[in-house]
Amino acid sequence: MEVQQLNKHHPRSEEMLSMTVVTTNTSAYFLDIIHMDTDVLTYFPIRRILVLSVLTFFLLATVSLLRRGNQAVVGAGRAVLITGCDSGFGNHLARRLDAQGFVVFACCLFPDEVGAQTLLKESSSNVKILKLDVTKDEDVMQARTVVQSNLPEKGLWAVVNNAGISDWSETEWNTMSDYHNMAEINLFGSIRVSIAFLPLVRASKGRMLFVSSVFAFFNCLTMGAYSISKRGLEAFADCLRVEMASFGVKVSIIQPGNFACATNILKKKTGPDIWEKLGRERQPMFNREYLDLACDYYMSTCSSGYQDSHLVTDAMIDAITVDRPKRRYLLVSKLDMVFFYALPYLPSFVTDALFYLSPMYNKRKAMLYSK
């Protein structure tokens, strides 16, 4: 009807009609483009990835804002038990929790030696030094008796399973005793302490912390025994976290990277030490010169890590004091964090290639059986 009226009342009706048709066609064309872009957005993988990335970013930002709103738990009236306070993470954490008003049961393997005694002298009366060897049932039960008799009004808020040892060695350089010792301290020691103190933590709806390592999920040359103990520890903590959620107890895993220089965990070895341990039967399989190279490489790598423990103790404080602690605290550089987050999604042949292509691995391969 509008087109017919245009032809009847306007002398330039044909020109205006033409313009109207062009305009209509142009509008339709742009509508087609819009619809086409919508289809592309729906079906084209790159656009999908972009949309998902943006949505993920906003989701993570929202979660981050919510976490920032966490209210800190007040230390006054609450107790925390920490294993492995002779030095390193445990010693530093005890000092920081003391400053925040917590009663701290600092468990030490050697309570009369310099690490424990210095901690005692430089802290308030809220720090209690306990003798505890995590491999001994009697030590754990004695510590539980002391803790239960000296709890503040709000009870035992957290247990930090920090005691542990580290060692490096290729598989055939270890004895069964080496594997047992590593697991007895790093894995079964934490389980032993956790089971003993869980009733007290459950009563306060508190926290359980486990100090693991990136080697719990990153398989590395010479770190087999240590990785086994830490991978088992994380499996225990993961199962415990699901079970304890019903009781309001939160479980966190601390995953430090290279903090060897910041702790007393670095075990020094020499080529002759390893050579003598191998014995005559296995010595022909390992070039004596390679053992020296392995020792130098290990010590050099450990020395390049973090020089202080603040990043780890910050994470521990967060896990103990915020309303919604993380399940895992991965404590590495930003570049390493990108790699470790991607690691679980990479096929094994790619992760194995990281070692096969490394200069150290190739030197090792060339030297192992050469005289």
N, C-alpha and C positions, 0 to 999 in steps of 0.2 A: 504493500500500500504506500509506504513512504517513497519508494522509487518511482511509482506511477505518479504521485503528486509532484515530485521533483521534475519529471518530464513535462508536466502540464503547466507549471507556474513559472519556470525559470528559463530565460532565453539561452543560457549556457548550460542547459540541463545535461547535454551529452557529456561535456567536459567534467561537470560535477559528478555525474554518474560514474564516469571512469575513475575519478579520484576516490569516490566512495568504495568502488570495487577493489581498487589498489589497497586502500586503507584496511578494508575488511580482510583481504588476502594476506596483508602484512601482519595483521593481528593474529590471524590463524597460523601464519608461519612461526611467529614468536611463541605462540601457544604450543605448537608442535615441538619447538626447541626445548621449551620448559618441560614438556612431557618426556621428550627424549632424554634430557638430563636426569629427570627423575628415574627413568628406566636404567640409565647408565649407573646412577648412584646406587640403584638396587642390585644391579647384576655385575657391575665392573669391580673386580676384587680390590684394586687400589683405592677406589673411593670408599669401599666398605671398610678397609683398613684405617683410612683417615678418620672416618666417622667413629669407628670403635676406639681409636686412639684418643680422640677428643673426649668421648664419653668416659673413657678410663681415667683420663687426666682429671676431669671434674669430679669423678667418684673418689679418686685418691686425695684430691684437694679437700673434699668434704670430710673424708675420714681424718685427714691431718688436722683440720680445724676442730673436729670433735675431740681429737686426742689432746689438742692444746687446752681444751676446756677441762681436762682432767684435774680433779682436786687432789692435792698432795695429802698423803697419809701422815698424820702427826706422829712423831717418834715417841713423845712422852707417854709412858705407861706401857710401851710395847717392847718386846725383846726380839732379837735376831741372833740365830746361831750360825756361825761361819766356820767351816773346816779349812785347814791349811793356812793358818794365820802367821806362821813363822816368818814369812816373807811374801813378796809379790802382791797379787791381787787381793788376797785375803787380808793381809796386813794393812794395806791402804784402805780397803773398804771398811774395816773395823774403825779406823780413825774417823772416816767421814760420817759413818752412822752415829758414832759417839758425839760428834759435833752437832748432829741433828736431834739429839736427845734420846736416842734409842738405848736400851740396855743391850750390851753386846756380849755374847758368850763366844769369845775368841778361842777356838780350838787349835792347839799347837801340838806337833809331834814331839818337840823338845821345849817344854815350858820354862826350863831353867836357863836356856841359852839366850844369846844376845837379842835375837829377833823378837821373841816373846817378852823378854824383860824390858826392852826399849819401848815396845808398844804399851806395856803396863805403866811405865814411868811417865810417858808423854800423853797419857789419856786421863779421862776423869774416872771417878769411882764407878761409873756405869759399865766399864769394861772389865769383864771377868775372864781370866785366863784359865782354860781347862786343858788337861792332858788328854789327848785323843789320837790314837792310832786307828784309822778307819778300817784296818784289816782285822781288828780284834774285837770280838763280840763283847768281851768284858769291859773294854775301854768305852765302847758305845753305851752300854747299859749304865756304867758308872756316871758318864756324862749326862745321860738322861735323868738320873736320880738327882744330880746336882742342879740341873736346869729346872726341873719340876719343883724343887724346894726353894728356888730363888726367883721365881717368875714375878714380874710386876703385875699390876692389877689387870691389864688388858691381855696378858698371856704371851705366848710365843707367836709372833707375827710371821716370821720367815725363817727358813732354813736355806743356807747357801752352800751347796755342795761344790766346794772350790778345790779341795785337796786333790792333788794329782801329780803324776810324774810324766816326763817325756823322755824318749830315747829315739835314736835313729839307727837303722841297721837294715841291710838287705835280708831277705827271708832266710837264707842259708847261714847267715852270720849269727842268728838267734838260736838259743836253745829253748826247749819247752819251758824251762824255768823262767826265761825272759818273758815269754808270752803270759805265763801264769802270774808273774809279778805285776806286769802292766795291767792286766785285767783285774787283779785282786784289789789294786788301789783305785784305778780310774773308774772302773765299772762297778764291781761288787762292793767297794767301799762306799760309793754313793748310794747304792741300793740298801746297804746295811743301815746307814745313817737315816735314810728316808723312811724306812719302815719303822724304825724306833721312834722317830719324832713326829710322824704323820698324825697320830691322835691329838697331839698338842696343837699343831698347826690347823687341823680341821676344826678344833674347838674355837679358834679365833677367826676362822674363814680367811686364812692368811695366804702366804705365798711359798712356793717351792722353786728354787733356782738351781740350775745345773750348768756348770761351766764345761762346755764342750770345745770344739775346735772346727776350723774349716776342713781339717783332715777327716772329719766324720763323714763327709760326702765327696771329698776331692782325693782320689787315689793318687798317691805320689810315690815315686821311687824312694826307697829306704825308710818309709814311714808306715809299713804294714802293721806292725804290732800296735802302734799308737792308734792308727785308724780303726783297727778292730775294736779297741776298748772304747773309743769315742762314738763309733757308730752304734755299738750296743747301748751305750749310755743314752743316746738320743732316742733309740727305740723304747727304752724304759720310760723316759720322760714323756714321750708322745702318748704312750698308753696311760700313764698316770694322769696326764692333763685331761684326757677324756673322762676318766673315772672320777676325778676330783671336782670336775665342773658341777656335778650333782650336789656337792657339799659347799660350793662357793669358794673353793680353793683354786687359785690361779697358778699355773706352772709355766715357767719361762726357761728357754735355753739360750745361753750366752755362747756365741760362736766367734772367738777371737781369731784374728789372722796371725801375722808374725809379730809376737810380743816377747820373743825370747830374751831380748836385752832388757826388757822392762820387768822381768821376773827372775827368779832364781831357778828356773826350770831347765835351763840349757845344760845339757850333759856333754862335757868335753871328752873327746876321744882322740887317740893317735893311731896312726897306721900300725905301729908295733903292737898296740893293745888288741886290735882286731885280728892281726896276723896270728898272735899267740892263741887267741880264743878259737880260731878256726881249726887248729890241730893239723896233723900230718895228712889226714885223709882228705880234707877239703882245701888245703893250701894250694895244691896244683891247679885248682880250678880258678883261682883269683890271683891275678898279677899283683905282686907286692907293691909295685909302683902305683897301681890303680887305687889301692887303699889309702895311700897318702893324698892322692888327688881328691878322693871322695871326702876325706876329712877336711881338707882345705875348702872345698866347695861348700860343704855343709856349714862350716863356721862362718864363711863369708856371707852366705845367704841369710843366716840367722842374725848376723850383725847389721844387716841392711834394714831391719824392721823398725817398729816403733821403739822409741827410747824411754817412754814413760807409759804408765798404765791408766791415765785419766779417761781415755775413751772407753775402756772396759768398766772401770768403776762408775762412770757416768751411766752406763747401760744398766749396771746392777742397781744403782740408786733408783733409776726410773722403774725397773721391774718391781722393786720393793715398795715404792711410794705412790705410784699413780693408780687411779681407779681401774684403768684398762691397760695393763701392761701388754707388750707385744709377746707373741708366742716364741719368736726367735729374734735375737739381736745379732745381726751379721756385722762384725766390726773389722772392716778392711778399708783400703783406700777407695775413692769413688770409681777409679778405673777398674780395680779388682772387683768391685761390687757388680758392675755391669757384666763382667765375665762370669762371676759365680751365680748370678741370677739366671743367666742364659744356660749355664752348664747342664742342669737337669734335662733340658730339651734337646741337647746335642747328642747325636748317635755316638756309640762307643768308639768307632773307628776314628772319629774326629778328635775326641778327647785323648785317645791313646796317641794320636799323631803329634800332640803337643810335646810328648816326650821323645818320640822317634825323631822329630825334626830338631830337637835341641842340641846345641854343640856338646853339652856335657854327656848326653846319652850316646852320641856318636863316638866320643872319646872313650867312653866306657866300653862300648862294643868292640872297638879296635884294640883295647888294652887287656880285656879280661883274660884271655887265654894265651896271650903272648908272653914270652919269657923275658 
